[in-house]
Amino acid sequence: MDRIDSVLNALPQDLVTRDPDITARYLTDFRKYLTGATRAVLRPRTREDVALIVRLCAEHGVPLVPQAGNTSYCAAATPSAAGDELVVSLERLNAIRELDAANLSLTAEAGCVLSVLQEAADAAGLLLPLDLGSRQSCQIGGNLSTNAGGVSVLKYGMARDLVLGLEAVLPDGTLLEVLQPLRKNNTGYDVKQLLLGAEGTLGIITAVSLKLVRKPVQTVTAFLAISQIAALTTILGEAQAYTGENITSFEYVSDHSLKLLLAAKPEARHPLSEASAHYVLLEAQTASPVFPLEDAVSALLERLMEAGLVTDGTLAAGGAQRDALWELREHIPEAEVAFGGSIKHDVSVRTSRLPAFIEAASALVETHSQGGRLSIYGHVGDGNVHFNVLAPEGAVASDYKAWFEREVAARIYDLAVEMGGSYSAEYGIGLVKKGLMARYGSPEKTALMRAVKAAVDPQGIMNPGKVV
Amino acid sequence: MDRIDSVLNALPQDLVTRDPDITARYLTDFRKYLTGATRAVLRPRTREDVALIVRLCAEHGVPLVPQAGNTSYCAAATPSAAGDELVVSLERLNAIRELDAANLSLTAEAGCVLSVLQEAADAAGLLLPLDLGSRQSCQIGGNLSTNAGGVSVLKYGMARDLVLGLEAVLPDGTLLEVLQPLRKNNTGYDVKQLLLGAEGTLGIITAVSLKLVRKPVQTVTAFLAISQIAALTTILGEAQAYTGENITSFEYVSDHSLKLLLAAKPEARHPLSEASAHYVLLEAQTASPVFPLEDAVSALLERLMEAGLVTDGTLAAGGAQRDALWELREHIPEAEVAFGGSIKHDVSVRTSRLPAFIEAASALVETHSQGGRLSIYGHVGDGNVHFNVLAPEGAVASDYKAWFEREVAARIYDLAVEMGGSYSAEYGIGLVKKGLMARYGSPEKTALMRAVKAAVDPQGIMNPGKVV
C-alpha cells in the first residue's frame, strides 16, 4: 500500500471520488492549458473533513491541490500530470453560515458560488461588492485564494479588501479561526493576509466573513466614445469628481475589441452612431435616494463633450439597455474565443501611465507581431488592462500563439515592468506565470515568499509547484 | 569591545546619538507606562543607512527597536530597561518622494509626520484619508507598523487598506522593494502585508505608497442627542443610506465623557440645549459639487427625530462650528488626563452588537468598580469603542488604576471576547497587551505568528519582546 492509498483508506469513503469519469472534470484548467491526473478527488462537507484530509496528507507526505470553482486563468488549481497529488474540491463546503445585516457582513463557506452570495446579500437589501465575469461558476474560496479583482475594484477594492475574517486549515491540519466579522482587530499579525492571494499554497480557506455595503438604489451606466486615449486619465478624474467617487466601473473597450464582439454576436448592436478608436463603459452607483446621480452623470458628459474629451455617448435608460452595454464589455473574451482565442497579457500600470502604455504596447505589436490583431479592454480605472492579441486572419491560431508567446510577448511584459507596472494584475501566478515571476519578480521578495512557504508548509504538500 | 560597540563603531558617527540628554526622549512611551534604556539612538537619513544599521545588528546579534513618532499606546517602540537594544529612529527619513495626482498616490518615507502628508495631499487638491488625534506627531511608518485606525476608518478603512506599495529593510538587512503605487498587482504573496501591523517585529518600513482620494468639497458635521443607545445601529444604517455611504465619521460620545470635557475645558460649550445620555458626532463628506449633501443630512435628521431615535441635534454651520464639535470629541483623552487619567479598554465588537456591549460593560463597572467613573466614546461606526474608566472622585488615581486593572479589567475584556469582539481594536499589542494576547489569543494563530517570526527574523533581533 503506498502513501496515497494510506490517506484514501483512512478517509470516510463518501468523501473520496475515484471514478475517472467524474474526476476528469477537476483535471483540466479553465483555459485548457494543461490536464493533470489524480487517483482521487476528495470532496469534504465540513471544515472538520478538510482538517482530517490535510492532517492525513501531512502525516503521509501526500501533496494536495485545493480547488474551488476551477476558473483560474493560470492553472492554479490543476494537479500535476504525474498523478501523485490529490485534488480537494471545496464545492460541497457551501453553506452560508450567517448574514448579519446590521453589521454589514456575510459569513460563508469556501465552496459558495459567488453569484449565490451576491443573491443572498441582495435578498437582505445589501450588496456584496465583489463581481467578475465568472460569477456564476467561481467560488468564494478561489476568489480569495487568488485575491480576485473584477469590475468593481475601482470603488470597493480587490477581494482582499472585502475580507473581515477567515477560517482555514493550515498545512499541518490545524484549523485556524480568525473569522469574526470585525472592522477593527489589531491583535498581532493579521495572519489571514497570508492565505489571501496565496493560491492554496499556504493552506485551504474553509470560510470567510465578507464586508457588505448598502445596495445601490441608483445606477447610471454610460458608454462613451473617446478620440484620444491620452484623455482616459482626465476623464476618470472628472467622473470621480462629479459623482463624489461613486464610479463603480470604468472599463475600457478598444474599437478592435468592439468590432470582434459585433462580428461574433450578430444580435449585439453598436451603441453609438459612429465608430471611434476608444470607448469607456462607465457606471456610477449610489445607495442614496436623494442624490441626483443621473443629473450628475449627464452634466459630466456635457462637460466632457464641450472639452472635446468625449465625442459621443449614451446613457442606459433602464435595465435592458444597461445589460446590453455590459454585454459589449463582458462578452469580449467569448468573442476572442470565436476568432481562435487570444494571447492575454493581464498587466497593470499606474492609471496616470495607462494611456502611454496602451499606445507603446500597441506600437510594439504593430512592429513585431507579423499582423497580429489587437483586442484591448479592461478595468482601466484601476490601471489594469487586458492587452490581448489574436492571430492574423488566415493564420493557424495555435501555431501563431506559440510563436507570439516565444517571440513577442516578453516585449509587452518588459514594457509594463519598465513603466513601473505589473506583469500579473489580477490573474495571479499559478503554474502559467511562474516563468514571468522568475523573469520580473524581485529576488528579495521571492526569497521572503520562500521563507514564509517553508515556515508554514515545511513539507511542501500544499499545491506544490504553484506560485513559489 | 562588546557587540553593541562593534555595531556603533562600524557606523558613520553622524547616525549615532549617545548623549543621554538627547536619547532620553526616545526611551519613555507615550502613555508613560515604562522607561527603557539604550546605549545609543541611531538616526538614519536614507534607506541605505537603515539597511546598513540592520545588517550590522544582524551580524553582531544586536537587537533593535524601530521608532517613528513614539505615540504607541502599547509601548510598542520602547526599548527594554536592560539597555541591550539600540533604538532606530526613522524621524530623519522624512522625504516625500512623489505625489502622482493623476494616479491618486503619494510615496513618502517612514519618518514623515502624518499631518505633513495630509497637507501635501491637500495642496494637490487631494485627501490622504488617514486621520487620527496624534496627526501632528505620529509618523507614517508607525501608523503602518501598527495598522492605525482613527476617525475615517468607516469610509476609508484602516491604514493597511490605504497601502499600495511598501519599502522595508528585513531583519537580515535586505532591502525589500514592493513600492509601486499599483491598485492591482497579483504577483505572488502580498509580502507587504507581513510588515503592516507587525509593530516593527518583522523589519523596518522605510517608505510607503499610499492611496489618495479626491478632496471633499462638501462637509456636513452634526451632533446628535440619542435617548436609547440601542438606536445607534439603526441611526448608522439610516445615515449611510441617506448619504450614499458618505459618512466619514460616526463617533460616539457618552454624557459622562462630555461632562468630563466640559469640566476640564471651561471654554468649551455644550452644543445642545439639554443634556442626553448619549451623543453621536456624525460627519458626511463628498467630493461631488452637485450632490446636495446638507439637504440629505437635514432630511436624515428630520426623519430620525420623527422616529424618536434622535431627540435633538445641531448642524455645524461652518468651519469654526465644525472645529468646536470635533474638539468635544477629540479632547476627551486630555480631559481624562486632567482628572487623573483613565483605564482604557480599546475594544471592538460587531456594530450590530455595540449597543448591547456598552450596556453590559457599563453594568459590570457599576457592579464591580467601587465607584469608578465611566468615560465611553469612540469610533462606533466601526464597532470600536474606547471604554474607559476613571478613579472615583477623591481616590488616588494610580492606586485605583492598579486595583482596577487587577480586579475588574478582565471582566470587560472577557465580555468583549465572549461577544465575538476584539480585546485590541486599534491600539495593537506592543508590550502592554501581551498579557491580553496570552489570555484571549487563539493558540493556532499565535503558533502561526511565531512560525512567521522565526522564518523572517530567525535571530529575533527586531523589536524583541513585542507582539510575539
Interface residues (C-beta under 8 A of the other chain):
Chain A: D100 A101 A102 N103 L104 S105 T146 N147 G149 V153 G157 M158 R160 D161 L170 T174 L175 L176 E177 V178 Q180 P181 L182 R183 K184 N185 N186 T187 G188 Y189 D190 V191 Q193 L194 L196 G197 A198 L202 V213 R214 T233 G237 Q240 A241 Y242 T243 G244 E245 N246 T286 A287 S288 P289 V290 F291 P292 D295 A296 A299 S348 V349 R350 T351 S352 R353 H379 D382 G383 N384 G420 G421 S422 Y423 S424 A425 E426 Y427 G428 I429 K433 M437 Y440 G441 S442 E444 K445 T446 A447 L448 M449 A451 V452 A454 A455 V456 V467 V468
Chain B: D100 A101 A102 N103 L104 S105 T146 N147 G149 V153 G157 M158 R160 D161 L170 T174 L175 L176 E177 V178 Q180 P181 L182 R183 K184 N185 N186 T187 G188 Y189 D190 V191 Q193 L194 L196 G197 A198 L202 V213 R214 T233 G237 Q240 A241 Y242 T243 G244 E245 N246 T286 A287 S288 P289 V290 F291 P292 D295 A296 A299 S348 V349 R350 T351 S352 R353 H379 D382 G383 N384 G420 G421 S422 Y423 S424 A425 E426 Y427 G428 I429 K433 M437 Y440 G441 S442 E444 K445 T446 A447 L448 M449 A451 V452 A454 A455 V456 V467 V468
